[in-house]
């Protein structure tokens, strides 16, 4: 019995929605501004929101690192490893 898509990379189906990095950056900037102005209530809310963003940031960093390695390998291949 065969299962469609097993062993296929990338997995079939809809791709995950990428993180909204602009919104994440805006939240972090707002957090810093709230702390700077002494607005502790807003700072606490934004700190929790920023903490929720950490998994998305880790995924994005991992994705970019994989692309960097792929690009470095291709540059090495094209330049003969020089």
N, CA, C and O atoms as a Maestro MAE file, in Angstrom:
{
 s_m_m2io_version
 :::
 2.0.0
}

f_m_ct {
 s_m_title
 :::
 protein
 m_atom[328] {
  # First column is atom index #
  i_m_mmod_type
  r_m_x_coord
  r_m_y_coord
  r_m_z_coord
  i_m_residue_number
  s_m_chain_name
  s_m_pdb_residue_name
  s_m_pdb_atom_name
  i_m_atomic_number
  :::
  1 25 0.845 -1.167 0.000 1 A "UNK " " N  " 7
  2 3 0.000 0.000 0.000 1 A "UNK " " CA " 6
  3 2 0.895 1.236 0.000 1 A "UNK " " C  " 6
  4 15 1.769 1.368 0.857 1 A "UNK " " O  " 8
  5 25 0.686 2.129 -0.944 2 A "UNK " " N  " 7
  6 3 1.481 3.350 -1.053 2 A "UNK " " CA " 6
  7 2 0.671 4.547 -0.578 2 A "UNK " " C  " 6
  8 15 -0.536 4.635 -0.805 2 A "UNK " " O  " 8
  9 25 1.348 5.442 0.069 3 A "UNK " " N  " 7
  10 3 0.710 6.671 0.525 3 A "UNK " " CA " 6
  11 2 1.240 7.825 -0.316 3 A "UNK " " C  " 6
  12 15 2.451 8.029 -0.392 3 A "UNK " " O  " 8
  13 25 0.343 8.582 -0.948 4 A "UNK " " N  " 7
  14 3 0.812 9.675 -1.800 4 A "UNK " " CA " 6
  15 2 1.572 10.721 -0.987 4 A "UNK " " C  " 6
  16 15 1.142 11.124 0.094 4 A "UNK " " O  " 8
  17 25 2.699 11.144 -1.527 5 A "UNK " " N  " 7
  18 3 3.476 12.195 -0.889 5 A "UNK " " CA " 6
  19 2 4.507 11.723 0.103 5 A "UNK " " C  " 6
  20 15 5.325 12.521 0.563 5 A "UNK " " O  " 8
  21 25 4.495 10.435 0.453 6 A "UNK " " N  " 7
  22 3 5.461 9.938 1.432 6 A "UNK " " CA " 6
  23 2 6.848 9.952 0.801 6 A "UNK " " C  " 6
  24 15 7.043 9.448 -0.305 6 A "UNK " " O  " 8
  25 25 7.789 10.522 1.502 7 A "UNK " " N  " 7
  26 3 9.156 10.596 1.008 7 A "UNK " " CA " 6
  27 2 9.406 11.721 0.036 7 A "UNK " " C  " 6
  28 15 10.514 11.857 -0.482 7 A "UNK " " O  " 8
  29 25 8.398 12.532 -0.223 8 A "UNK " " N  " 7
  30 3 8.552 13.650 -1.145 8 A "UNK " " CA " 6
  31 2 8.998 14.867 -0.347 8 A "UNK " " C  " 6
  32 15 8.448 15.165 0.714 8 A "UNK " " O  " 8
  33 25 9.983 15.554 -0.859 9 A "UNK " " N  " 7
  34 3 10.441 16.766 -0.191 9 A "UNK " " CA " 6
  35 2 10.358 17.910 -1.173 9 A "UNK " " C  " 6
  36 15 10.912 17.771 -2.264 9 A "UNK " " O  " 8
  37 25 9.737 18.992 -0.898 10 A "UNK " " N  " 7
  38 3 8.986 19.291 0.312 10 A "UNK " " CA " 6
  39 2 7.660 18.554 0.342 10 A "UNK " " C  " 6
  40 15 7.173 18.072 -0.680 10 A "UNK " " O  " 8
  41 25 7.097 18.478 1.515 11 A "UNK " " N  " 7
  42 3 5.838 17.761 1.695 11 A "UNK " " CA " 6
  43 2 4.750 18.406 0.849 11 A "UNK " " C  " 6
  44 15 4.719 19.627 0.697 11 A "UNK " " O  " 8
  45 25 3.851 17.583 0.294 12 A "UNK " " N  " 7
  46 3 2.757 18.154 -0.487 12 A "UNK " " CA " 6
  47 2 1.792 18.914 0.415 12 A "UNK " " C  " 6
  48 15 1.762 18.718 1.630 12 A "UNK " " O  " 8
  49 25 1.031 19.756 -0.190 13 A "UNK " " N  " 7
  50 3 0.048 20.526 0.570 13 A "UNK " " CA " 6
  51 2 0.425 21.992 0.606 13 A "UNK " " C  " 6
  52 15 1.454 22.400 0.069 13 A "UNK " " O  " 8
  53 25 -0.413 22.764 1.240 14 A "UNK " " N  " 7
  54 3 -0.137 24.206 1.270 14 A "UNK " " CA " 6
  55 2 1.112 24.511 2.086 14 A "UNK " " C  " 6
  56 15 1.372 23.891 3.117 14 A "UNK " " O  " 8
  57 25 1.859 25.463 1.608 15 A "UNK " " N  " 7
  58 3 3.062 25.878 2.324 15 A "UNK " " CA " 6
  59 2 2.658 26.708 3.538 15 A "UNK " " C  " 6
  60 15 1.648 27.411 3.502 15 A "UNK " " O  " 8
  61 25 3.439 26.630 4.609 16 A "UNK " " N  " 7
  62 3 3.118 27.448 5.783 16 A "UNK " " CA " 6
  63 2 3.273 28.931 5.457 16 A "UNK " " C  " 6
  64 15 4.137 29.324 4.673 16 A "UNK " " O  " 8
  65 25 2.441 29.722 6.060 17 A "UNK " " N  " 7
  66 3 2.504 31.166 5.857 17 A "UNK " " CA " 6
  67 2 3.751 31.686 6.564 17 A "UNK " " C  " 6
  68 15 3.957 31.408 7.745 17 A "UNK " " O  " 8
  69 25 4.585 32.440 5.845 18 A "UNK " " N  " 7
  70 3 5.789 32.944 6.504 18 A "UNK " " CA " 6
  71 2 5.445 33.968 7.580 18 A "UNK " " C  " 6
  72 15 4.394 34.609 7.542 18 A "UNK " " O  " 8
  73 25 6.336 34.102 8.518 19 A "UNK " " N  " 7
  74 3 6.132 35.067 9.601 19 A "UNK " " CA " 6
  75 2 6.122 36.480 9.032 19 A "UNK " " C  " 6
  76 15 6.849 36.784 8.087 19 A "UNK " " O  " 8
  77 25 5.305 37.328 9.607 20 A "UNK " " N  " 7
  78 3 5.270 38.734 9.218 20 A "UNK " " CA " 6
  79 2 6.392 39.443 9.969 20 A "UNK " " C  " 6
  80 15 6.193 39.960 11.068 20 A "UNK " " O  " 8
  81 25 7.567 39.456 9.360 21 A "UNK " " N  " 7
  82 3 8.741 39.987 10.036 21 A "UNK " " CA " 6
  83 2 8.622 41.481 10.307 21 A "UNK " " C  " 6
  84 15 9.174 41.980 11.288 21 A "UNK " " O  " 8
  85 25 7.906 42.198 9.446 22 A "UNK " " N  " 7
  86 3 7.700 43.626 9.690 22 A "UNK " " CA " 6
  87 2 6.892 43.841 10.961 22 A "UNK " " C  " 6
  88 15 7.226 44.703 11.774 22 A "UNK " " O  " 8
  89 25 5.830 43.062 11.133 23 A "UNK " " N  " 7
  90 3 4.994 43.193 12.332 23 A "UNK " " CA " 6
  91 2 5.782 42.808 13.581 23 A "UNK " " C  " 6
  92 15 5.642 43.441 14.628 23 A "UNK " " O  " 8
  93 25 6.610 41.771 13.469 24 A "UNK " " N  " 7
  94 3 7.430 41.353 14.608 24 A "UNK " " CA " 6
  95 2 8.394 42.476 14.989 24 A "UNK " " C  " 6
  96 15 8.550 42.795 16.168 24 A "UNK " " O  " 8
  97 25 9.028 43.062 14.001 25 A "UNK " " N  " 7
  98 3 9.945 44.172 14.259 25 A "UNK " " CA " 6
  99 2 9.241 45.372 14.862 25 A "UNK " " C  " 6
  100 15 9.768 46.023 15.765 25 A "UNK " " O  " 8
  101 25 8.045 45.664 14.359 26 A "UNK " " N  " 7
  102 3 7.268 46.785 14.907 26 A "UNK " " CA " 6
  103 2 6.904 46.544 16.367 26 A "UNK " " C  " 6
  104 15 6.977 47.459 17.188 26 A "UNK " " O  " 8
  105 25 6.509 45.305 16.694 27 A "UNK " " N  " 7
  106 3 6.171 44.999 18.087 27 A "UNK " " CA " 6
  107 2 7.381 45.193 18.999 27 A "UNK " " C  " 6
  108 15 7.263 45.738 20.096 27 A "UNK " " O  " 8
  109 25 8.534 44.743 18.533 28 A "UNK " " N  " 7
  110 3 9.738 44.873 19.352 28 A "UNK " " CA " 6
  111 2 10.107 46.346 19.538 28 A "UNK " " C  " 6
  112 15 10.471 46.761 20.638 28 A "UNK " " O  " 8
  113 25 10.015 47.133 18.470 29 A "UNK " " N  " 7
  114 3 10.287 48.568 18.565 29 A "UNK " " CA " 6
  115 2 9.314 49.243 19.520 29 A "UNK " " C  " 6
  116 15 9.710 50.076 20.335 29 A "UNK " " O  " 8
  117 25 8.031 48.880 19.416 30 A "UNK " " N  " 7
  118 3 7.027 49.440 20.327 30 A "UNK " " CA " 6
  119 2 7.328 49.064 21.776 30 A "UNK " " C  " 6
  120 15 7.136 49.873 22.683 30 A "UNK " " O  " 8
  121 25 7.798 47.839 21.992 31 A "UNK " " N  " 7
  122 3 8.175 47.404 23.341 31 A "UNK " " CA " 6
  123 2 9.293 48.279 23.896 31 A "UNK " " C  " 6
  124 15 9.223 48.736 25.037 31 A "UNK " " O  " 8
  125 25 10.320 48.510 23.089 32 A "UNK " " N  " 7
  126 3 11.435 49.337 23.552 32 A "UNK " " CA " 6
  127 2 10.985 50.760 23.856 32 A "UNK " " C  " 6
  128 15 11.425 51.358 24.837 32 A "UNK " " O  " 8
  129 25 10.105 51.304 23.011 33 A "UNK " " N  " 7
  130 3 9.601 52.658 23.247 33 A "UNK " " CA " 6
  131 2 8.746 52.718 24.511 33 A "UNK " " C  " 6
  132 15 8.842 53.681 25.273 33 A "UNK " " O  " 8
  133 25 7.917 51.708 24.743 34 A "UNK " " N  " 7
  134 3 7.086 51.687 25.953 34 A "UNK " " CA " 6
  135 2 7.964 51.619 27.199 34 A "UNK " " C  " 6
  136 15 7.684 52.289 28.193 34 A "UNK " " O  " 8
  137 25 9.013 50.822 27.151 35 A "UNK " " N  " 7
  138 3 9.934 50.749 28.296 35 A "UNK " " CA " 6
  139 2 10.645 52.083 28.511 35 A "UNK " " C  " 6
  140 15 10.820 52.538 29.641 35 A "UNK " " O  " 8
  141 25 11.052 52.697 27.399 36 A "UNK " " N  " 7
  142 3 11.758 53.975 27.483 36 A "UNK " " CA " 6
  143 2 10.882 55.063 28.101 36 A "UNK " " C  " 6
  144 15 11.372 55.910 28.848 36 A "UNK " " O  " 8
  145 25 9.585 55.039 27.787 37 A "UNK " " N  " 7
  146 3 8.655 56.049 28.298 37 A "UNK " " CA " 6
  147 2 8.040 55.652 29.637 37 A "UNK " " C  " 6
  148 15 7.229 56.398 30.187 37 A "UNK " " O  " 8
  149 25 8.409 54.501 30.163 38 A "UNK " " N  " 7
  150 3 7.923 54.079 31.472 38 A "UNK " " CA " 6
  151 2 6.496 53.574 31.492 38 A "UNK " " C  " 6
  152 15 5.879 53.522 32.556 38 A "UNK " " O  " 8
  153 25 5.953 53.198 30.337 39 A "UNK " " N  " 7
  154 3 4.579 52.674 30.264 39 A "UNK " " CA " 6
  155 2 4.624 51.169 30.528 39 A "UNK " " C  " 6
  156 15 4.658 50.360 29.600 39 A "UNK " " O  " 8
  157 25 4.621 50.817 31.803 40 A "UNK " " N  " 7
  158 3 4.829 49.427 32.204 40 A "UNK " " CA " 6
  159 2 3.711 48.502 31.737 40 A "UNK " " C  " 6
  160 15 3.980 47.361 31.361 40 A "UNK " " O  " 8
  161 25 2.460 48.968 31.753 41 A "UNK " " N  " 7
  162 3 1.335 48.113 31.343 41 A "UNK " " CA " 6
  163 2 1.463 47.716 29.877 41 A "UNK " " C  " 6
  164 15 1.309 46.544 29.533 41 A "UNK " " O  " 8
  165 25 1.746 48.689 29.013 42 A "UNK " " N  " 7
  166 3 1.912 48.399 27.583 42 A "UNK " " CA " 6
  167 2 3.162 47.554 27.370 42 A "UNK " " C  " 6
  168 15 3.158 46.631 26.555 42 A "UNK " " O  " 8
  169 25 4.224 47.862 28.094 43 A "UNK " " N  " 7
  170 3 5.468 47.099 27.956 43 A "UNK " " CA " 6
  171 2 5.256 45.633 28.311 43 A "UNK " " C  " 6
  172 15 5.793 44.751 27.642 43 A "UNK " " O  " 8
  173 25 4.481 45.364 29.356 44 A "UNK " " N  " 7
  174 3 4.212 43.972 29.737 44 A "UNK " " CA " 6
  175 2 3.443 43.236 28.650 44 A "UNK " " C  " 6
  176 15 3.762 42.092 28.326 44 A "UNK " " O  " 8
  177 25 2.428 43.889 28.085 45 A "UNK " " N  " 7
  178 3 1.656 43.255 27.003 45 A "UNK " " CA " 6
  179 2 2.542 42.973 25.792 45 A "UNK " " C  " 6
  180 15 2.490 41.891 25.208 45 A "UNK " " O  " 8
  181 25 3.349 43.955 25.428 46 A "UNK " " N  " 7
  182 3 4.219 43.780 24.265 46 A "UNK " " CA " 6
  183 2 5.315 42.750 24.528 46 A "UNK " " C  " 6
  184 15 5.737 42.051 23.607 46 A "UNK " " O  " 8
  185 25 5.776 42.650 25.762 47 A "UNK " " N  " 7
  186 3 6.787 41.638 26.092 47 A "UNK " " CA " 6
  187 2 6.231 40.236 25.863 47 A "UNK " " C  " 6
  188 15 6.936 39.357 25.368 47 A "UNK " " O  " 8
  189 25 4.975 40.032 26.222 48 A "UNK " " N  " 7
  190 3 4.348 38.725 25.985 48 A "UNK " " CA " 6
  191 2 4.177 38.467 24.487 48 A "UNK " " C  " 6
  192 15 4.389 37.350 24.016 48 A "UNK " " O  " 8
  193 25 3.793 39.503 23.745 49 A "UNK " " N  " 7
  194 3 3.641 39.351 22.296 49 A "UNK " " CA " 6
  195 2 4.988 39.034 21.650 49 A "UNK " " C  " 6
  196 15 5.068 38.186 20.761 49 A "UNK " " O  " 8
  197 25 6.036 39.709 22.091 50 A "UNK " " N  " 7
  198 3 7.370 39.456 21.539 50 A "UNK " " CA " 6
  199 2 7.848 38.046 21.884 50 A "UNK " " C  " 6
  200 15 8.506 37.394 21.074 50 A "UNK " " O  " 8
  201 25 7.521 37.586 23.073 51 A "UNK " " N  " 7
  202 3 7.887 36.218 23.455 51 A "UNK " " CA " 6
  203 2 7.186 35.205 22.556 51 A "UNK " " C  " 6
  204 15 7.756 34.168 22.218 51 A "UNK " " O  " 8
  205 25 5.948 35.510 22.171 52 A "UNK " " N  " 7
  206 3 5.215 34.614 21.265 52 A "UNK " " CA " 6
  207 2 5.831 34.590 19.871 52 A "UNK " " C  " 6
  208 15 5.626 33.634 19.123 52 A "UNK " " O  " 8
  209 25 6.585 35.631 19.512 53 A "UNK " " N  " 7
  210 3 7.211 35.717 18.187 53 A "UNK " " CA " 6
  211 2 8.486 34.888 18.078 53 A "UNK " " C  " 6
  212 15 8.964 34.652 16.969 53 A "UNK " " O  " 8
  213 25 9.045 34.444 19.195 54 A "UNK " " N  " 7
  214 3 10.345 33.770 19.177 54 A "UNK " " CA " 6
  215 2 10.359 32.517 18.292 54 A "UNK " " C  " 6
  216 15 11.317 32.346 17.538 54 A "UNK " " O  " 8
  217 25 9.351 31.630 18.340 55 A "UNK " " N  " 7
  218 3 9.398 30.466 17.444 55 A "UNK " " CA " 6
  219 2 9.431 30.858 15.961 55 A "UNK " " C  " 6
  220 15 10.141 30.236 15.171 55 A "UNK " " O  " 8
  221 25 8.671 31.879 15.589 56 A "UNK " " N  " 7
  222 3 8.671 32.323 14.189 56 A "UNK " " CA " 6
  223 2 10.032 32.893 13.808 56 A "UNK " " C  " 6
  224 15 10.509 32.669 12.695 56 A "UNK " " O  " 8
  225 25 10.654 33.621 14.716 57 A "UNK " " N  " 7
  226 3 11.983 34.167 14.433 57 A "UNK " " CA " 6
  227 2 13.017 33.055 14.300 57 A "UNK " " C  " 6
  228 15 13.890 33.116 13.435 57 A "UNK " " O  " 8
  229 25 12.919 32.044 15.152 58 A "UNK " " N  " 7
  230 3 13.849 30.908 15.052 58 A "UNK " " CA " 6
  231 2 13.694 30.197 13.707 58 A "UNK " " C  " 6
  232 15 14.687 29.828 13.080 58 A "UNK " " O  " 8
  233 25 12.459 30.007 13.270 59 A "UNK " " N  " 7
  234 3 12.223 29.368 11.973 59 A "UNK " " CA " 6
  235 2 12.804 30.202 10.842 59 A "UNK " " C  " 6
  236 15 13.399 29.660 9.911 59 A "UNK " " O  " 8
  237 25 12.635 31.510 10.918 60 A "UNK " " N  " 7
  238 3 13.158 32.389 9.868 60 A "UNK " " CA " 6
  239 2 14.682 32.372 9.859 60 A "UNK " " C  " 6
  240 15 15.296 32.342 8.792 60 A "UNK " " O  " 8
  241 25 15.290 32.391 11.030 61 A "UNK " " N  " 7
  242 3 16.755 32.323 11.111 61 A "UNK " " CA " 6
  243 2 17.251 31.001 10.532 61 A "UNK " " C  " 6
  244 15 18.247 30.977 9.809 61 A "UNK " " O  " 8
  245 25 16.568 29.910 10.842 62 A "UNK " " N  " 7
  246 3 16.940 28.597 10.307 62 A "UNK " " CA " 6
  247 2 16.812 28.585 8.783 62 A "UNK " " C  " 6
  248 15 17.685 28.064 8.088 62 A "UNK " " O  " 8
  249 25 15.723 29.158 8.266 63 A "UNK " " N  " 7
  250 3 15.497 29.202 6.816 63 A "UNK " " CA " 6
  251 2 16.602 29.995 6.122 63 A "UNK " " C  " 6
  252 15 17.130 29.566 5.096 63 A "UNK " " O  " 8
  253 25 16.946 31.145 6.681 64 A "UNK " " N  " 7
  254 3 17.985 31.982 6.081 64 A "UNK " " CA " 6
  255 2 19.347 31.294 6.169 64 A "UNK " " C  " 6
  256 15 20.144 31.383 5.235 64 A "UNK " " O  " 8
  257 25 19.618 30.614 7.273 65 A "UNK " " N  " 7
  258 3 20.887 29.898 7.413 65 A "UNK " " CA " 6
  259 2 20.998 28.782 6.373 65 A "UNK " " C  " 6
  260 15 22.070 28.578 5.804 65 A "UNK " " O  " 8
  261 25 19.912 28.065 6.120 66 A "UNK " " N  " 7
  262 3 19.939 27.026 5.082 66 A "UNK " " CA " 6
  263 2 20.203 27.633 3.709 66 A "UNK " " C  " 6
  264 15 20.959 27.073 2.916 66 A "UNK " " O  " 8
  265 25 19.585 28.769 3.428 67 A "UNK " " N  " 7
  266 3 19.829 29.449 2.151 67 A "UNK " " CA " 6
  267 2 21.281 29.913 2.050 67 A "UNK " " C  " 6
  268 15 21.894 29.816 0.987 67 A "UNK " " O  " 8
  269 25 21.828 30.417 3.155 68 A "UNK " " N  " 7
  270 3 23.223 30.862 3.159 68 A "UNK " " CA " 6
  271 2 24.165 29.700 2.865 68 A "UNK " " C  " 6
  272 15 25.113 29.840 2.092 68 A "UNK " " O  " 8
  273 25 23.899 28.557 3.483 69 A "UNK " " N  " 7
  274 3 24.743 27.378 3.247 69 A "UNK " " CA " 6
  275 2 24.629 26.900 1.802 69 A "UNK " " C  " 6
  276 15 25.621 26.522 1.180 69 A "UNK " " O  " 8
  277 25 23.409 26.922 1.283 70 A "UNK " " N  " 7
  278 3 23.198 26.511 -0.108 70 A "UNK " " CA " 6
  279 2 23.943 27.444 -1.055 70 A "UNK " " C  " 6
  280 15 24.578 26.990 -2.006 70 A "UNK " " O  " 8
  281 25 23.866 28.737 -0.800 71 A "UNK " " N  " 7
  282 3 24.565 29.708 -1.631 71 A "UNK " " CA " 6
  283 2 26.074 29.533 -1.522 71 A "UNK " " C  " 6
  284 15 26.775 29.592 -2.532 71 A "UNK " " O  " 8
  285 25 26.582 29.320 -0.314 72 A "UNK " " N  " 7
  286 3 28.020 29.122 -0.125 72 A "UNK " " CA " 6
  287 2 28.497 27.875 -0.862 72 A "UNK " " C  " 6
  288 15 29.568 27.885 -1.469 72 A "UNK " " O  " 8
  289 25 27.717 26.812 -0.815 73 A "UNK " " N  " 7
  290 3 28.087 25.583 -1.522 73 A "UNK " " CA " 6
  291 2 28.104 25.817 -3.029 73 A "UNK " " C  " 6
  292 15 28.980 25.305 -3.726 73 A "UNK " " O  " 8
  293 25 27.151 26.582 -3.532 74 A "UNK " " N  " 7
  294 3 27.103 26.862 -4.968 74 A "UNK " " CA " 6
  295 2 28.273 27.751 -5.382 74 A "UNK " " C  " 6
  296 15 28.862 27.544 -6.444 74 A "UNK " " O  " 8
  297 25 28.611 28.729 -4.560 75 A "UNK " " N  " 7
  298 3 29.773 29.577 -4.856 75 A "UNK " " CA " 6
  299 2 31.039 28.728 -4.865 75 A "UNK " " C  " 6
  300 15 31.877 28.882 -5.754 75 A "UNK " " O  " 8
  301 25 31.191 27.837 -3.893 76 A "UNK " " N  " 7
  302 3 32.352 26.943 -3.866 76 A "UNK " " CA " 6
  303 2 32.405 26.078 -5.119 76 A "UNK " " C  " 6
  304 15 33.471 25.868 -5.697 76 A "UNK " " O  " 8
  305 25 31.244 25.580 -5.532 77 A "UNK " " N  " 7
  306 3 31.200 24.734 -6.727 77 A "UNK " " CA " 6
  307 2 31.619 25.528 -7.961 77 A "UNK " " C  " 6
  308 15 32.384 25.036 -8.791 77 A "UNK " " O  " 8
  309 25 31.117 26.755 -8.081 78 A "UNK " " N  " 7
  310 3 31.409 27.564 -9.259 78 A "UNK " " CA " 6
  311 2 32.848 28.066 -9.290 78 A "UNK " " C  " 6
  312 15 33.422 28.244 -10.364 78 A "UNK " " O  " 8
  313 25 33.426 28.292 -8.123 79 A "UNK " " N  " 7
  314 3 34.797 28.807 -8.071 79 A "UNK " " CA " 6
  315 2 35.827 27.697 -7.896 79 A "UNK " " C  " 6
  316 15 37.022 27.967 -7.779 79 A "UNK " " O  " 8
  317 25 35.375 26.475 -7.878 80 A "UNK " " N  " 7
  318 3 36.293 25.355 -7.727 80 A "UNK " " CA " 6
  319 2 36.806 25.195 -6.309 80 A "UNK " " C  " 6
  320 15 37.871 24.621 -6.086 80 A "UNK " " O  " 8
  321 25 36.048 25.703 -5.357 81 A "UNK " " N  " 7
  322 3 36.428 25.554 -3.955 81 A "UNK " " CA " 6
  323 2 37.531 26.495 -3.517 81 A "UNK " " C  " 6
  324 15 38.149 26.295 -2.472 81 A "UNK " " O  " 8
  325 25 37.778 27.523 -4.319 82 A "UNK " " N  " 7
  326 3 38.866 28.459 -3.992 82 A "UNK " " CA " 6
  327 2 38.485 29.417 -2.899 82 A "UNK " " C  " 6
  328 15 39.290 30.264 -2.512 82 A "UNK " " O  " 8
  :::
 }
 m_bond[327] {
  # First column is bond index #
  i_m_from
  i_m_to
  i_m_order
  :::
  1 1 2 1
  2 2 3 1
  3 3 4 2
  4 3 5 1
  5 5 6 1
  6 6 7 1
  7 7 8 2
  8 7 9 1
  9 9 10 1
  10 10 11 1
  11 11 12 2
  12 11 13 1
  13 13 14 1
  14 14 15 1
  15 15 16 2
  16 15 17 1
  17 17 18 1
  18 18 19 1
  19 19 20 2
  20 19 21 1
  21 21 22 1
  22 22 23 1
  23 23 24 2
  24 23 25 1
  25 25 26 1
  26 26 27 1
  27 27 28 2
  28 27 29 1
  29 29 30 1
  30 30 31 1
  31 31 32 2
  32 31 33 1
  33 33 34 1
  34 34 35 1
  35 35 36 2
  36 35 37 1
  37 37 38 1
  38 38 39 1
  39 39 40 2
  40 39 41 1
  41 41 42 1
  42 42 43 1
  43 43 44 2
  44 43 45 1
  45 45 46 1
  46 46 47 1
  47 47 48 2
  48 47 49 1
  49 49 50 1
  50 50 51 1
  51 51 52 2
  52 51 53 1
  53 53 54 1
  54 54 55 1
  55 55 56 2
  56 55 57 1
  57 57 58 1
  58 58 59 1
  59 59 60 2
  60 59 61 1
  61 61 62 1
  62 62 63 1
  63 63 64 2
  64 63 65 1
  65 65 66 1
  66 66 67 1
  67 67 68 2
  68 67 69 1
  69 69 70 1
  70 70 71 1
  71 71 72 2
  72 71 73 1
  73 73 74 1
  74 74 75 1
  75 75 76 2
  76 75 77 1
  77 77 78 1
  78 78 79 1
  79 79 80 2
  80 79 81 1
  81 81 82 1
  82 82 83 1
  83 83 84 2
  84 83 85 1
  85 85 86 1
  86 86 87 1
  87 87 88 2
  88 87 89 1
  89 89 90 1
  90 90 91 1
  91 91 92 2
  92 91 93 1
  93 93 94 1
  94 94 95 1
  95 95 96 2
  96 95 97 1
  97 97 98 1
  98 98 99 1
  99 99 100 2
  100 99 101 1
  101 101 102 1
  102 102 103 1
  103 103 104 2
  104 103 105 1
  105 105 106 1
  106 106 107 1
  107 107 108 2
  108 107 109 1
  109 109 110 1
  110 110 111 1
  111 111 112 2
  112 111 113 1
  113 113 114 1
  114 114 115 1
  115 115 116 2
  116 115 117 1
  117 117 118 1
  118 118 119 1
  119 119 120 2
  120 119 121 1
  121 121 122 1
  122 122 123 1
  123 123 124 2
  124 123 125 1
  125 125 126 1
  126 126 127 1
  127 127 128 2
  128 127 129 1
  129 129 130 1
  130 130 131 1
  131 131 132 2
  132 131 133 1
  133 133 134 1
  134 134 135 1
  135 135 136 2
  136 135 137 1
  137 137 138 1
  138 138 139 1
  139 139 140 2
  140 139 141 1
  141 141 142 1
  142 142 143 1
  143 143 144 2
  144 143 145 1
  145 145 146 1
  146 146 147 1
  147 147 148 2
  148 147 149 1
  149 149 150 1
  150 150 151 1
  151 151 152 2
  152 151 153 1
  153 153 154 1
  154 154 155 1
  155 155 156 2
  156 155 157 1
  157 157 158 1
  158 158 159 1
  159 159 160 2
  160 159 161 1
  161 161 162 1
  162 162 163 1
  163 163 164 2
  164 163 165 1
  165 165 166 1
  166 166 167 1
  167 167 168 2
  168 167 169 1
  169 169 170 1
  170 170 171 1
  171 171 172 2
  172 171 173 1
  173 173 174 1
  174 174 175 1
  175 175 176 2
  176 175 177 1
  177 177 178 1
  178 178 179 1
  179 179 180 2
  180 179 181 1
  181 181 182 1
  182 182 183 1
  183 183 184 2
  184 183 185 1
  185 185 186 1
  186 186 187 1
  187 187 188 2
  188 187 189 1
  189 189 190 1
  190 190 191 1
  191 191 192 2
  192 191 193 1
  193 193 194 1
  194 194 195 1
  195 195 196 2
  196 195 197 1
  197 197 198 1
  198 198 199 1
  199 199 200 2
  200 199 201 1
  201 201 202 1
  202 202 203 1
  203 203 204 2
  204 203 205 1
  205 205 206 1
  206 206 207 1
  207 207 208 2
  208 207 209 1
  209 209 210 1
  210 210 211 1
  211 211 212 2
  212 211 213 1
  213 213 214 1
  214 214 215 1
  215 215 216 2
  216 215 217 1
  217 217 218 1
  218 218 219 1
  219 219 220 2
  220 219 221 1
  221 221 222 1
  222 222 223 1
  223 223 224 2
  224 223 225 1
  225 225 226 1
  226 226 227 1
  227 227 228 2
  228 227 229 1
  229 229 230 1
  230 230 231 1
  231 231 232 2
  232 231 233 1
  233 233 234 1
  234 234 235 1
  235 235 236 2
  236 235 237 1
  237 237 238 1
  238 238 239 1
  239 239 240 2
  240 239 241 1
  241 241 242 1
  242 242 243 1
  243 243 244 2
  244 243 245 1
  245 245 246 1
  246 246 247 1
  247 247 248 2
  248 247 249 1
  249 249 250 1
  250 250 251 1
  251 251 252 2
  252 251 253 1
  253 253 254 1
  254 254 255 1
  255 255 256 2
  256 255 257 1
  257 257 258 1
  258 258 259 1
  259 259 260 2
  260 259 261 1
  261 261 262 1
  262 262 263 1
  263 263 264 2
  264 263 265 1
  265 265 266 1
  266 266 267 1
  267 267 268 2
  268 267 269 1
  269 269 270 1
  270 270 271 1
  271 271 272 2
  272 271 273 1
  273 273 274 1
  274 274 275 1
  275 275 276 2
  276 275 277 1
  277 277 278 1
  278 278 279 1
  279 279 280 2
  280 279 281 1
  281 281 282 1
  282 282 283 1
  283 283 284 2
  284 283 285 1
  285 285 286 1
  286 286 287 1
  287 287 288 2
  288 287 289 1
  289 289 290 1
  290 290 291 1
  291 291 292 2
  292 291 293 1
  293 293 294 1
  294 294 295 1
  295 295 296 2
  296 295 297 1
  297 297 298 1
  298 298 299 1
  299 299 300 2
  300 299 301 1
  301 301 302 1
  302 302 303 1
  303 303 304 2
  304 303 305 1
  305 305 306 1
  306 306 307 1
  307 307 308 2
  308 307 309 1
  309 309 310 1
  310 310 311 1
  311 311 312 2
  312 311 313 1
  313 313 314 1
  314 314 315 1
  315 315 316 2
  316 315 317 1
  317 317 318 1
  318 318 319 1
  319 319 320 2
  320 319 321 1
  321 321 322 1
  322 322 323 1
  323 323 324 2
  324 323 325 1
  325 325 326 1
  326 326 327 1
  327 327 328 2
  :::
 }
}
